[in-house]
């Protein structure tokens, strides 16, 4: 064992190697999230409820695997094997989804989408845990921002690939779904590649530690951390608030793409261009947004993020100008990124020895909300119209501010890793 002193370092020296691989895992996210609701509505004549349910299937898969993955993260010595499993499983699921789309077979689409979510649990929970282990607590949001930046790069190039092939296929082979959606095959292969690269190149034994206390994650995982009614009640209530926030955050999300096609521009390919600036925001601003969150007190961050989110959502459904819509989408992406970075920062500090379970808890309640939200939003859309899910989301977001503040008040003093600065840092390789 050896130690190397570092002054005010943000993360371990191999951190960038860890982050680069996620680009290849994320190239299919945006194209499929954008196109599946439109495909379901136009090709399969799905109702709003059916679109919401289809959108939720992936999250249901993730929900089922999240706690199992969290348990295994804390139990197994190697997290890389879980990440490899998640990558290979998602790769296979993309192939299943591709054939479901090509054959207009809803059950195959359901199976493929479900398994993309199921195996995502075995990827993201160990991945987020390793990020926490390789970053200093006072730069944790910045570290997760670096992850989001890599995801943004994957989204950007994956979208160019997906929509390029989609547009090419529509122009030359308008009836051939095998060609129009062939980018889905490339997304599957990319996941295979990412899993193999991660397993062979990432050194998970190098971890960030507090050199003053000389404590690392491996040590704490074999010790009993102090658990009392305060931390349990604070953590339970915080999870409840995250569930409510997730329901609200996904209430209108599946229908924004439909809104863009039906209100802003009726060509899905042109409508997708409005999302390019938001992809650039995710690519270049995510680390800076993380750095910003690291510097602002959580109480202020929650209030500012919620108010900005409500204003931007109101703007999105009150414009028919393509360029204004694209600008507001970029702001919306920035606001969502800020919220996610703040919440993940807090979760990563709850426990060190049980960090895998804690991070799986975060993903579990976010996923639960992502199942309920689109279904409620679909029902609202069917009965009250296209704008209804967005208007309800605005009201709920503002109403959640005091509840969010109280949740942070309960949990903040009981975090294993506090928000106080600590400059005695080291890297330990075990």
PAMITOR-768894 format. One record per residue (C-alpha): residue number from 1; residue in one letter; x, y, z. Coordinates in steps of 0.25 Angstrom, whole numbers, plus 5000, padded with zeros to 4 digits. Each point is the difference from the previous one (the first is absolute). Layout:
// PAMITOR-768894
<num: NUM residuo: A px: X py: Y pz: Z>
...
// end
This chain:
// PAMITOR-768894
<num: 1 residuo: X px: 5000 py: 5000 pz: 5000>
<num: 2 residuo: X px: 5005 py: 5014 pz: 4997>
<num: 3 residuo: X px: 4995 py: 5014 pz: 5002>
<num: 4 residuo: X px: 5002 py: 5013 pz: 4992>
<num: 5 residuo: X px: 4997 py: 5014 pz: 5006>
<num: 6 residuo: X px: 4993 py: 5009 pz: 4991>
<num: 7 residuo: X px: 4996 py: 5015 pz: 5003>
<num: 8 residuo: X px: 4986 py: 5003 pz: 4997>
<num: 9 residuo: X px: 4998 py: 4990 pz: 4989>
<num: 10 residuo: X px: 4986 py: 4997 pz: 4995>
<num: 11 residuo: X px: 5001 py: 4986 pz: 4997>
<num: 12 residuo: X px: 5009 py: 4988 pz: 4998>
<num: 13 residuo: X px: 5010 py: 5000 pz: 4988>
<num: 14 residuo: X px: 4993 py: 4989 pz: 4993>
<num: 15 residuo: X px: 4986 py: 5007 pz: 5001>
<num: 16 residuo: X px: 5000 py: 5005 pz: 4985>
<num: 17 residuo: X px: 5002 py: 4986 pz: 4995>
<num: 18 residuo: X px: 4988 py: 4996 pz: 5008>
<num: 19 residuo: X px: 4992 py: 5011 pz: 4994>
<num: 20 residuo: X px: 5003 py: 4998 pz: 4986>
<num: 21 residuo: X px: 4994 py: 4987 pz: 4998>
<num: 22 residuo: X px: 4986 py: 5005 pz: 5004>
<num: 23 residuo: X px: 4999 py: 5007 pz: 4987>
<num: 24 residuo: X px: 4999 py: 4987 pz: 4992>
<num: 25 residuo: X px: 4989 py: 4995 pz: 5010>
<num: 26 residuo: X px: 4991 py: 5013 pz: 4998>
<num: 27 residuo: X px: 5000 py: 5002 pz: 4985>
<num: 28 residuo: X px: 4986 py: 4994 pz: 4998>
<num: 29 residuo: X px: 4993 py: 5008 pz: 5011>
<num: 30 residuo: X px: 4995 py: 5012 pz: 4994>
<num: 31 residuo: X px: 4996 py: 4994 pz: 4986>
<num: 32 residuo: X px: 4992 py: 4989 pz: 5006>
<num: 33 residuo: X px: 4994 py: 5009 pz: 5011>
<num: 34 residuo: X px: 4996 py: 5010 pz: 4989>
<num: 35 residuo: X px: 4995 py: 4990 pz: 4989>
<num: 36 residuo: X px: 4993 py: 4989 pz: 5008>
<num: 37 residuo: X px: 4988 py: 5009 pz: 5005>
<num: 38 residuo: X px: 4998 py: 5006 pz: 4986>
<num: 39 residuo: X px: 5002 py: 4986 pz: 4994>
<num: 40 residuo: X px: 4989 py: 4994 pz: 5009>
<num: 41 residuo: X px: 4990 py: 5011 pz: 4998>
<num: 42 residuo: X px: 5002 py: 5001 pz: 4985>
<num: 43 residuo: X px: 5003 py: 4986 pz: 4996>
<num: 44 residuo: X px: 4992 py: 4992 pz: 5010>
<num: 45 residuo: X px: 4989 py: 5011 pz: 5003>
<num: 46 residuo: X px: 5003 py: 4999 pz: 5015>
<num: 47 residuo: X px: 4992 py: 5008 pz: 5010>
<num: 48 residuo: X px: 5006 py: 5010 pz: 5009>
<num: 49 residuo: X px: 4999 py: 4989 pz: 5011>
<num: 50 residuo: X px: 5007 py: 4990 pz: 4991>
<num: 51 residuo: X px: 5011 py: 5009 pz: 4997>
<num: 52 residuo: X px: 5002 py: 5003 pz: 5015>
<num: 53 residuo: X px: 5000 py: 4985 pz: 5003>
<num: 54 residuo: X px: 5010 py: 4997 pz: 4989>
<num: 55 residuo: X px: 5009 py: 5011 pz: 5005>
<num: 56 residuo: X px: 4999 py: 4994 pz: 5014>
<num: 57 residuo: X px: 5004 py: 4986 pz: 4996>
<num: 58 residuo: X px: 5015 py: 5003 pz: 5000>
<num: 59 residuo: X px: 4999 py: 5006 pz: 5014>
<num: 60 residuo: X px: 4992 py: 4988 pz: 5005>
<num: 61 residuo: X px: 5012 py: 4991 pz: 4996>
<num: 62 residuo: X px: 5010 py: 5009 pz: 5007>
<num: 63 residuo: X px: 4991 py: 5001 pz: 5012>
<num: 64 residuo: X px: 5000 py: 4984 pz: 5001>
<num: 65 residuo: X px: 5015 py: 5000 pz: 4999>
<num: 66 residuo: X px: 5004 py: 5012 pz: 5008>
<num: 67 residuo: X px: 5000 py: 4994 pz: 5014>
<num: 68 residuo: X px: 5006 py: 4987 pz: 4996>
<num: 69 residuo: X px: 5012 py: 5008 pz: 4993>
<num: 70 residuo: X px: 5001 py: 5008 pz: 5012>
<num: 71 residuo: X px: 5002 py: 4988 pz: 5009>
<num: 72 residuo: X px: 5010 py: 4994 pz: 4991>
<num: 73 residuo: X px: 5008 py: 5013 pz: 4999>
<num: 74 residuo: X px: 5002 py: 4999 pz: 5015>
<num: 75 residuo: X px: 5002 py: 4985 pz: 5000>
<num: 76 residuo: X px: 5009 py: 4997 pz: 4989>
<num: 77 residuo: X px: 5015 py: 5004 pz: 4999>
<num: 78 residuo: X px: 4999 py: 5004 pz: 4986>
<num: 79 residuo: X px: 4990 py: 5010 pz: 4994>
<num: 80 residuo: X px: 5006 py: 4998 pz: 4986>
<num: 81 residuo: X px: 4993 py: 4987 pz: 4998>
<num: 82 residuo: X px: 4987 py: 5006 pz: 5003>
<num: 83 residuo: X px: 5002 py: 5011 pz: 4990>
<num: 84 residuo: X px: 5005 py: 4990 pz: 4990>
<num: 85 residuo: X px: 4987 py: 4992 pz: 5002>
<num: 86 residuo: X px: 4992 py: 5013 pz: 4999>
<num: 87 residuo: X px: 5006 py: 5004 pz: 4987>
<num: 88 residuo: X px: 4999 py: 4987 pz: 4993>
<num: 89 residuo: X px: 4986 py: 4998 pz: 5005>
<num: 90 residuo: X px: 4996 py: 5014 pz: 4994>
<num: 91 residuo: X px: 5007 py: 4997 pz: 4987>
<num: 92 residuo: X px: 4991 py: 4987 pz: 4998>
<num: 93 residuo: X px: 4988 py: 5008 pz: 5004>
<num: 94 residuo: X px: 5002 py: 5011 pz: 4989>
<num: 95 residuo: X px: 5000 py: 4988 pz: 4990>
<num: 96 residuo: X px: 4987 py: 4995 pz: 5006>
<num: 97 residuo: X px: 4994 py: 5014 pz: 4999>
<num: 98 residuo: X px: 5005 py: 5002 pz: 4986>
<num: 99 residuo: X px: 4993 py: 4988 pz: 4995>
<num: 100 residuo: X px: 4987 py: 5004 pz: 5007>
<num: 101 residuo: X px: 5000 py: 5014 pz: 4993>
<num: 102 residuo: X px: 5004 py: 4994 pz: 4987>
<num: 103 residuo: X px: 4988 py: 4989 pz: 5000>
<num: 104 residuo: X px: 4991 py: 5010 pz: 5007>
<num: 105 residuo: X px: 4999 py: 4990 pz: 5011>
<num: 106 residuo: X px: 4996 py: 5007 pz: 5013>
<num: 107 residuo: X px: 5003 py: 4988 pz: 5009>
<num: 108 residuo: X px: 5014 py: 4999 pz: 4995>
<num: 109 residuo: X px: 5002 py: 5015 pz: 5002>
<num: 110 residuo: X px: 4995 py: 4999 pz: 5014>
<num: 111 residuo: X px: 5010 py: 4988 pz: 5003>
<num: 112 residuo: X px: 5011 py: 5008 pz: 4994>
<num: 113 residuo: X px: 4997 py: 5013 pz: 5007>
<num: 114 residuo: X px: 4998 py: 4993 pz: 5014>
<num: 115 residuo: X px: 5013 py: 4993 pz: 4999>
<num: 116 residuo: X px: 5007 py: 5013 pz: 4996>
<num: 117 residuo: X px: 4995 py: 5005 pz: 5013>
<num: 118 residuo: X px: 5003 py: 4987 pz: 5008>
<num: 119 residuo: X px: 5014 py: 4999 pz: 4996>
<num: 120 residuo: X px: 5002 py: 5015 pz: 5002>
<num: 121 residuo: X px: 4999 py: 4998 pz: 5015>
<num: 122 residuo: X px: 5013 py: 4991 pz: 4999>
<num: 123 residuo: X px: 5007 py: 5011 pz: 4993>
<num: 124 residuo: X px: 4996 py: 5013 pz: 5007>
<num: 125 residuo: X px: 5000 py: 4996 pz: 5014>
<num: 126 residuo: X px: 5014 py: 4994 pz: 5001>
<num: 127 residuo: X px: 5005 py: 5011 pz: 4990>
<num: 128 residuo: X px: 4995 py: 5011 pz: 5009>
<num: 129 residuo: X px: 5005 py: 4994 pz: 5012>
<num: 130 residuo: X px: 5014 py: 4999 pz: 4994>
<num: 131 residuo: X px: 4999 py: 5015 pz: 4996>
<num: 132 residuo: X px: 4997 py: 5003 pz: 5015>
<num: 133 residuo: X px: 5012 py: 4991 pz: 5004>
<num: 134 residuo: X px: 5010 py: 5007 pz: 4991>
<num: 135 residuo: X px: 4996 py: 5015 pz: 5003>
<num: 136 residuo: X px: 5001 py: 5009 pz: 5011>
<num: 137 residuo: X px: 4987 py: 5003 pz: 5008>
<num: 138 residuo: X px: 5002 py: 5015 pz: 4998>
<num: 139 residuo: X px: 5001 py: 4998 pz: 4985>
<num: 140 residuo: X px: 4989 py: 4989 pz: 4999>
<num: 141 residuo: X px: 4990 py: 5008 pz: 4991>
<num: 142 residuo: X px: 5012 py: 5004 pz: 4991>
<num: 143 residuo: X px: 5003 py: 4985 pz: 4998>
<num: 144 residuo: X px: 4986 py: 4996 pz: 4997>
<num: 145 residuo: X px: 5000 py: 5012 pz: 4991>
<num: 146 residuo: X px: 5012 py: 4994 pz: 4992>
<num: 147 residuo: X px: 4992 py: 4988 pz: 4999>
<num: 148 residuo: X px: 4988 py: 5007 pz: 4994>
<num: 149 residuo: X px: 5009 py: 5007 pz: 4991>
<num: 150 residuo: X px: 5005 py: 4987 pz: 4994>
<num: 151 residuo: X px: 4986 py: 4995 pz: 4999>
<num: 152 residuo: X px: 4996 py: 5013 pz: 4993>
<num: 153 residuo: X px: 5012 py: 4997 pz: 4990>
<num: 154 residuo: X px: 4994 py: 4987 pz: 4997>
<num: 155 residuo: X px: 4986 py: 5005 pz: 4999>
<num: 156 residuo: X px: 5005 py: 5011 pz: 4990>
<num: 157 residuo: X px: 5007 py: 4990 pz: 4991>
<num: 158 residuo: X px: 4990 py: 4989 pz: 5001>
<num: 159 residuo: X px: 4989 py: 5010 pz: 4996>
<num: 160 residuo: X px: 5007 py: 5004 pz: 4988>
<num: 161 residuo: X px: 5002 py: 4986 pz: 4996>
<num: 162 residuo: X px: 4986 py: 4996 pz: 5004>
<num: 163 residuo: X px: 4993 py: 5011 pz: 4993>
<num: 164 residuo: X px: 5009 py: 5000 pz: 4988>
<num: 165 residuo: X px: 4997 py: 4985 pz: 4997>
<num: 166 residuo: X px: 4985 py: 5003 pz: 5003>
<num: 167 residuo: X px: 4999 py: 5012 pz: 4990>
<num: 168 residuo: X px: 5008 py: 4992 pz: 4990>
<num: 169 residuo: X px: 4991 py: 4988 pz: 5001>
<num: 170 residuo: X px: 4987 py: 5009 pz: 4999>
<num: 171 residuo: X px: 5005 py: 5006 pz: 4988>
<num: 172 residuo: X px: 5005 py: 4988 pz: 4992>
<num: 173 residuo: X px: 4993 py: 4988 pz: 5007>
<num: 174 residuo: X px: 4987 py: 5006 pz: 5006>
<num: 175 residuo: X px: 4994 py: 4987 pz: 5003>
<num: 176 residuo: X px: 5012 py: 4992 pz: 5004>
<num: 177 residuo: X px: 5000 py: 5001 pz: 5016>
<num: 178 residuo: X px: 5013 py: 4991 pz: 5000>
<num: 179 residuo: X px: 5008 py: 5011 pz: 4994>
<num: 180 residuo: X px: 4993 py: 5012 pz: 5006>
<num: 181 residuo: X px: 5003 py: 4995 pz: 5014>
<num: 182 residuo: X px: 5013 py: 4992 pz: 4997>
<num: 183 residuo: X px: 5007 py: 5010 pz: 5010>
<num: 184 residuo: X px: 4994 py: 4992 pz: 5011>
<num: 185 residuo: X px: 5010 py: 4988 pz: 4996>
<num: 186 residuo: X px: 5012 py: 5010 pz: 5001>
<num: 187 residuo: X px: 4995 py: 5004 pz: 5014>
<num: 188 residuo: X px: 5000 py: 4985 pz: 5004>
<num: 189 residuo: X px: 5014 py: 4998 pz: 4995>
<num: 190 residuo: X px: 5005 py: 5012 pz: 5007>
<num: 191 residuo: X px: 4995 py: 4995 pz: 5013>
<num: 192 residuo: X px: 5008 py: 4987 pz: 4998>
<num: 193 residuo: X px: 5013 py: 5008 pz: 4997>
<num: 194 residuo: X px: 4998 py: 5009 pz: 5012>
<num: 195 residuo: X px: 4998 py: 4989 pz: 5010>
<num: 196 residuo: X px: 5012 py: 4993 pz: 4995>
<num: 197 residuo: X px: 5009 py: 5012 pz: 5000>
<num: 198 residuo: X px: 4995 py: 5004 pz: 5014>
<num: 199 residuo: X px: 5003 py: 4986 pz: 5006>
<num: 200 residuo: X px: 5014 py: 5000 pz: 4994>
<num: 201 residuo: X px: 5005 py: 5014 pz: 5002>
<num: 202 residuo: X px: 4994 py: 5006 pz: 5013>
<num: 203 residuo: X px: 5007 py: 4997 pz: 5013>
<num: 204 residuo: X px: 4990 py: 5000 pz: 5011>
<num: 205 residuo: X px: 5010 py: 4998 pz: 5011>
<num: 206 residuo: X px: 5004 py: 5014 pz: 4999>
<num: 207 residuo: X px: 4991 py: 5008 pz: 5010>
<num: 208 residuo: X px: 4999 py: 5014 pz: 5006>
<num: 209 residuo: X px: 5002 py: 5000 pz: 5015>
<num: 210 residuo: X px: 5001 py: 5010 pz: 5012>
<num: 211 residuo: X px: 5014 py: 4999 pz: 5003>
<num: 212 residuo: X px: 4998 py: 5007 pz: 5014>
<num: 213 residuo: X px: 4991 py: 4989 pz: 5004>
<num: 214 residuo: X px: 5007 py: 4990 pz: 4992>
<num: 215 residuo: X px: 4986 py: 4994 pz: 4996>
<num: 216 residuo: X px: 4997 py: 4994 pz: 4987>
<num: 217 residuo: X px: 4987 py: 4993 pz: 4994>
<num: 218 residuo: X px: 5006 py: 4986 pz: 5001>
<num: 219 residuo: X px: 5002 py: 5002 pz: 5015>
<num: 220 residuo: X px: 4987 py: 5006 pz: 5003>
<num: 221 residuo: X px: 4992 py: 4989 pz: 4992>
<num: 222 residuo: X px: 5005 py: 4990 pz: 5011>
<num: 223 residuo: X px: 4996 py: 5009 pz: 5011>
<num: 224 residuo: X px: 4987 py: 5004 pz: 5006>
<num: 225 residuo: X px: 4997 py: 5014 pz: 4998>
<num: 226 residuo: X px: 4991 py: 5007 pz: 5011>
<num: 227 residuo: X px: 4986 py: 4999 pz: 4996>
<num: 228 residuo: X px: 4989 py: 5007 pz: 5009>
<num: 229 residuo: X px: 4986 py: 5004 pz: 4998>
<num: 230 residuo: X px: 5004 py: 5014 pz: 4996>
<num: 231 residuo: X px: 5007 py: 4996 pz: 4987>
<num: 232 residuo: X px: 4990 py: 4989 pz: 4997>
<num: 233 residuo: X px: 4988 py: 5010 pz: 5001>
<num: 234 residuo: X px: 5008 py: 5011 pz: 4992>
<num: 235 residuo: X px: 5004 py: 4990 pz: 4989>
<num: 236 residuo: X px: 4986 py: 4994 pz: 4999>
<num: 237 residuo: X px: 4993 py: 5014 pz: 4999>
<num: 238 residuo: X px: 5011 py: 5005 pz: 4990>
<num: 239 residuo: X px: 4997 py: 4987 pz: 4992>
<num: 240 residuo: X px: 4985 py: 5004 pz: 5000>
<num: 241 residuo: X px: 5003 py: 5014 pz: 4995>
<num: 242 residuo: X px: 5008 py: 4994 pz: 4989>
<num: 243 residuo: X px: 4989 py: 4991 pz: 4996>
<num: 244 residuo: X px: 4990 py: 5012 pz: 4999>
<num: 245 residuo: X px: 5010 py: 5008 pz: 4992>
<num: 246 residuo: X px: 5003 py: 4989 pz: 4991>
<num: 247 residuo: X px: 4985 py: 4998 pz: 4997>
<num: 248 residuo: X px: 4998 py: 5015 pz: 4997>
<num: 249 residuo: X px: 5013 py: 5000 pz: 4992>
<num: 250 residuo: X px: 4995 py: 4989 pz: 4991>
<num: 251 residuo: X px: 4985 py: 5004 pz: 4999>
<num: 252 residuo: X px: 5002 py: 5008 pz: 4987>
<num: 253 residuo: X px: 5014 py: 4995 pz: 4995>
<num: 254 residuo: X px: 4995 py: 4989 pz: 4991>
<num: 255 residuo: X px: 4990 py: 5010 pz: 4993>
<num: 256 residuo: X px: 5010 py: 5011 pz: 4998>
<num: 257 residuo: X px: 5005 py: 4993 pz: 4987>
<num: 258 residuo: X px: 4985 py: 4999 pz: 4995>
<num: 259 residuo: X px: 4998 py: 5015 pz: 5004>
<num: 260 residuo: X px: 5012 py: 5004 pz: 4991>
<num: 261 residuo: X px: 4995 py: 4992 pz: 4988>
<num: 262 residuo: X px: 4985 py: 5004 pz: 5002>
<num: 263 residuo: X px: 5002 py: 5015 pz: 5004>
<num: 264 residuo: X px: 5014 py: 5004 pz: 4996>
<num: 265 residuo: X px: 5003 py: 4993 pz: 4987>
<num: 266 residuo: X px: 4993 py: 4988 pz: 4994>
<num: 267 residuo: X px: 5013 py: 4993 pz: 4995>
<num: 268 residuo: X px: 5006 py: 4991 pz: 5010>
<num: 269 residuo: X px: 5014 py: 5002 pz: 4994>
<num: 270 residuo: X px: 4999 py: 5015 pz: 5000>
<num: 271 residuo: X px: 4994 py: 5000 pz: 5014>
<num: 272 residuo: X px: 5012 py: 4991 pz: 5005>
<num: 273 residuo: X px: 5010 py: 5012 pz: 4996>
<num: 274 residuo: X px: 4994 py: 5008 pz: 5011>
<num: 275 residuo: X px: 5006 py: 4990 pz: 5010>
<num: 276 residuo: X px: 5014 py: 5002 pz: 4994>
<num: 277 residuo: X px: 5003 py: 5013 pz: 5009>
<num: 278 residuo: X px: 4996 py: 4992 pz: 5012>
<num: 279 residuo: X px: 5010 py: 4989 pz: 4997>
<num: 280 residuo: X px: 5011 py: 5010 pz: 4999>
<num: 281 residuo: X px: 4996 py: 5005 pz: 5014>
<num: 282 residuo: X px: 5001 py: 4986 pz: 5005>
<num: 283 residuo: X px: 5013 py: 4999 pz: 4994>
<num: 284 residuo: X px: 5008 py: 5012 pz: 5004>
<num: 285 residuo: X px: 4992 py: 5006 pz: 5012>
<num: 286 residuo: X px: 4998 py: 4988 pz: 5008>
<num: 287 residuo: X px: 5013 py: 5000 pz: 5008>
<num: 288 residuo: X px: 4999 py: 5015 pz: 5002>
<num: 289 residuo: X px: 4986 py: 4999 pz: 5005>
<num: 290 residuo: X px: 5005 py: 4989 pz: 5009>
<num: 291 residuo: X px: 5011 py: 5010 pz: 5005>
<num: 292 residuo: X px: 4989 py: 5010 pz: 5002>
<num: 293 residuo: X px: 4992 py: 4990 pz: 5009>
<num: 294 residuo: X px: 5012 py: 4997 pz: 5008>
<num: 295 residuo: X px: 5001 py: 5015 pz: 5004>
<num: 296 residuo: X px: 4985 py: 5003 pz: 5003>
<num: 297 residuo: X px: 4993 py: 4996 pz: 5013>
<num: 298 residuo: X px: 4990 py: 4989 pz: 4997>
<num: 299 residuo: X px: 4989 py: 5008 pz: 5006>
<num: 300 residuo: X px: 5002 py: 5011 pz: 4990>
<num: 301 residuo: X px: 5003 py: 4990 pz: 4988>
<num: 302 residuo: X px: 4986 py: 4994 pz: 5002>
<num: 303 residuo: X px: 4992 py: 5013 pz: 5000>
<num: 304 residuo: X px: 5007 py: 5005 pz: 4988>
<num: 305 residuo: X px: 4999 py: 4988 pz: 4992>
<num: 306 residuo: X px: 4986 py: 4998 pz: 5003>
<num: 307 residuo: X px: 4996 py: 5014 pz: 4996>
<num: 308 residuo: X px: 5008 py: 5000 pz: 4987>
<num: 309 residuo: X px: 4994 py: 4986 pz: 4996>
<num: 310 residuo: X px: 4986 py: 5005 pz: 5002>
<num: 311 residuo: X px: 5003 py: 5013 pz: 4992>
<num: 312 residuo: X px: 5007 py: 4992 pz: 4988>
<num: 313 residuo: X px: 4988 py: 4990 pz: 5000>
<num: 314 residuo: X px: 4990 py: 5011 pz: 4999>
<num: 315 residuo: X px: 5008 py: 5006 pz: 4988>
<num: 316 residuo: X px: 5001 py: 4987 pz: 4993>
<num: 317 residuo: X px: 4985 py: 4999 pz: 4998>
<num: 318 residuo: X px: 4998 py: 5014 pz: 4997>
<num: 319 residuo: X px: 5008 py: 5002 pz: 4988>
<num: 320 residuo: X px: 4999 py: 4995 pz: 4985>
<num: 321 residuo: X px: 5013 py: 5006 pz: 4996>
<num: 322 residuo: X px: 5010 py: 4989 pz: 4997>
<num: 323 residuo: X px: 5012 py: 5007 pz: 5004>
<num: 324 residuo: X px: 4994 py: 5005 pz: 5013>
<num: 325 residuo: X px: 4996 py: 4986 pz: 5003>
<num: 326 residuo: X px: 5014 py: 4995 pz: 4997>
<num: 327 residuo: X px: 5006 py: 5010 pz: 5010>
<num: 328 residuo: X px: 4990 py: 4997 pz: 5011>
<num: 329 residuo: X px: 5003 py: 4985 pz: 4998>
<num: 330 residuo: X px: 5015 py: 5003 pz: 5003>
<num: 331 residuo: X px: 4996 py: 5008 pz: 5012>
<num: 332 residuo: X px: 4991 py: 4988 pz: 5004>
<num: 333 residuo: X px: 5012 py: 4990 pz: 4999>
<num: 334 residuo: X px: 5009 py: 5009 pz: 5008>
<num: 335 residuo: X px: 4989 py: 5001 pz: 5011>
<num: 336 residuo: X px: 4998 py: 4985 pz: 5000>
<num: 337 residuo: X px: 5015 py: 4997 pz: 5001>
<num: 338 residuo: X px: 5001 py: 5010 pz: 5012>
<num: 339 residuo: X px: 4989 py: 4992 pz: 5007>
<num: 340 residuo: X px: 5006 py: 4987 pz: 4997>
<num: 341 residuo: X px: 5014 py: 5004 pz: 5004>
<num: 342 residuo: X px: 4995 py: 5005 pz: 5013>
<num: 343 residuo: X px: 4992 py: 4988 pz: 5004>
<num: 344 residuo: X px: 5011 py: 4990 pz: 4996>
<num: 345 residuo: X px: 5010 py: 5008 pz: 5008>
<num: 346 residuo: X px: 4991 py: 4999 pz: 5013>
<num: 347 residuo: X px: 4998 py: 4985 pz: 4998>
<num: 348 residuo: X px: 5014 py: 4997 pz: 4998>
<num: 349 residuo: X px: 5003 py: 5006 pz: 5014>
<num: 350 residuo: X px: 4990 py: 4992 pz: 5008>
<num: 351 residuo: X px: 5009 py: 4988 pz: 5002>
<num: 352 residuo: X px: 5013 py: 4995 pz: 4995>
<num: 353 residuo: X px: 5000 py: 4985 pz: 5004>
<num: 354 residuo: X px: 4986 py: 4999 pz: 4994>
<num: 355 residuo: X px: 5001 py: 5009 pz: 4989>
<num: 356 residuo: X px: 4995 py: 4990 pz: 4989>
<num: 357 residuo: X px: 4987 py: 4998 pz: 5008>
<num: 358 residuo: X px: 4998 py: 5015 pz: 5002>
<num: 359 residuo: X px: 5003 py: 5003 pz: 4985>
<num: 360 residuo: X px: 4990 py: 4989 pz: 4996>
<num: 361 residuo: X px: 4990 py: 5006 pz: 5009>
<num: 362 residuo: X px: 5002 py: 5013 pz: 4993>
<num: 363 residuo: X px: 4998 py: 4993 pz: 4986>
<num: 364 residuo: X px: 4988 py: 4992 pz: 5006>
<num: 365 residuo: X px: 4992 py: 5012 pz: 5004>
<num: 366 residuo: X px: 5004 py: 5008 pz: 4988>
<num: 367 residuo: X px: 4995 py: 4988 pz: 4991>
<num: 368 residuo: X px: 4987 py: 4998 pz: 5008>
<num: 369 residuo: X px: 4997 py: 5015 pz: 4997>
<num: 370 residuo: X px: 5003 py: 4998 pz: 4986>
<num: 371 residuo: X px: 4990 py: 4989 pz: 4999>
<num: 372 residuo: X px: 4989 py: 5007 pz: 5007>
<num: 373 residuo: X px: 5002 py: 5013 pz: 4993>
<num: 374 residuo: X px: 4999 py: 4997 pz: 4985>
<num: 375 residuo: X px: 4987 py: 4992 pz: 5003>
<num: 376 residuo: X px: 4994 py: 5011 pz: 5008>
<num: 377 residuo: X px: 5004 py: 5010 pz: 4989>
<num: 378 residuo: X px: 4994 py: 4991 pz: 4990>
<num: 379 residuo: X px: 4987 py: 4999 pz: 5007>
<num: 380 residuo: X px: 5000 py: 5015 pz: 5002>
<num: 381 residuo: X px: 5003 py: 5002 pz: 4985>
<num: 382 residuo: X px: 4989 py: 4991 pz: 4995>
<num: 383 residuo: X px: 4990 py: 5008 pz: 5009>
<num: 384 residuo: X px: 5005 py: 5014 pz: 5001>
<num: 385 residuo: X px: 5008 py: 5002 pz: 4987>
<num: 386 residuo: X px: 5015 py: 5001 pz: 4997>
<num: 387 residuo: X px: 5004 py: 5012 pz: 5008>
<num: 388 residuo: X px: 4993 py: 4994 pz: 5013>
<num: 389 residuo: X px: 5012 py: 4992 pz: 5005>
<num: 390 residuo: X px: 5010 py: 5012 pz: 4998>
<num: 391 residuo: X px: 4991 py: 5009 pz: 5008>
<num: 392 residuo: X px: 4998 py: 4990 pz: 5012>
<num: 393 residuo: X px: 5015 py: 4998 pz: 5000>
<num: 394 residuo: X px: 5002 py: 5015 pz: 5002>
<num: 395 residuo: X px: 4991 py: 5001 pz: 5012>
<num: 396 residuo: X px: 5005 py: 4987 pz: 5006>
<num: 397 residuo: X px: 5015 py: 5004 pz: 4998>
<num: 398 residuo: X px: 4997 py: 5013 pz: 5008>
<num: 399 residuo: X px: 4992 py: 4993 pz: 5011>
<num: 400 residuo: X px: 5012 py: 4991 pz: 5002>
<num: 401 residuo: X px: 5010 py: 5011 pz: 5004>
<num: 402 residuo: X px: 4997 py: 5000 pz: 5015>
<num: 403 residuo: X px: 4999 py: 4985 pz: 5001>
<num: 404 residuo: X px: 5013 py: 4999 pz: 4993>
<num: 405 residuo: X px: 5006 py: 5010 pz: 5010>
<num: 406 residuo: X px: 4995 py: 4992 pz: 5012>
<num: 407 residuo: X px: 5006 py: 4987 pz: 4994>
<num: 408 residuo: X px: 5014 py: 5006 pz: 4999>
<num: 409 residuo: X px: 4998 py: 5006 pz: 5014>
<num: 410 residuo: X px: 4998 py: 4986 pz: 5006>
<num: 411 residuo: X px: 5011 py: 4993 pz: 4992>
<num: 412 residuo: X px: 5011 py: 5010 pz: 4999>
<num: 413 residuo: X px: 5005 py: 4999 pz: 5014>
<num: 414 residuo: X px: 5000 py: 4985 pz: 5000>
<num: 415 residuo: X px: 5009 py: 4998 pz: 4987>
<num: 416 residuo: X px: 5012 py: 4991 pz: 5002>
<num: 417 residuo: X px: 5007 py: 5009 pz: 4991>
<num: 418 residuo: X px: 4997 py: 5014 pz: 5004>
<num: 419 residuo: X px: 5000 py: 5013 pz: 4991>
<num: 420 residuo: X px: 5011 py: 5006 pz: 5008>
<num: 421 residuo: X px: 5014 py: 5001 pz: 4992>
<num: 422 residuo: X px: 5011 py: 4990 pz: 5002>
<num: 423 residuo: X px: 5013 py: 5003 pz: 4994>
<num: 424 residuo: X px: 5008 py: 4988 pz: 5005>
<num: 425 residuo: X px: 4998 py: 4990 pz: 4988>
<num: 426 residuo: X px: 5007 py: 4988 pz: 4995>
<num: 427 residuo: X px: 4999 py: 4989 pz: 4990>
<num: 428 residuo: X px: 5001 py: 4986 pz: 5005>
<num: 429 residuo: X px: 5002 py: 4988 pz: 4991>
<num: 430 residuo: X px: 4996 py: 4987 pz: 5007>
// end
